[in-house]
């Protein structure tokens, strides 16, 4: 499981580099799909990672105001903090933890039960999904997207 998080983080870092080389207008321009911009899409995947990991750890979820995120440096800082916390959690992950089930109550009051392992898989695939949206947007602005080919990445 750790390898797939390392893969996602490597891709994320490449997208940060990509975003450093596009205009502020392209970084924040409202687009169709995802969370509307390169900046907010990246923030969203990081925010979801910390929400789920904090729930698995039984620690308080950080509440970040989506609309207060105004620049790439803030998102990179948030990513670095979240990655560190996630890595610490994953390094302590074992078969006893894997057997646990997370209980989540939705806003409408419905209760869901998710195995911890499935939550981790969700975090991984959630980021892959949103990275695909970044690739579409990169092509829309005439740029080559970041390759996410797992076979050619060193992890």
Beta strands, then each sheet from edge to edge (+ up, - down):
strand 1: 101-105
strand 2: 111-115
sheet 1: 1+ 2-
end
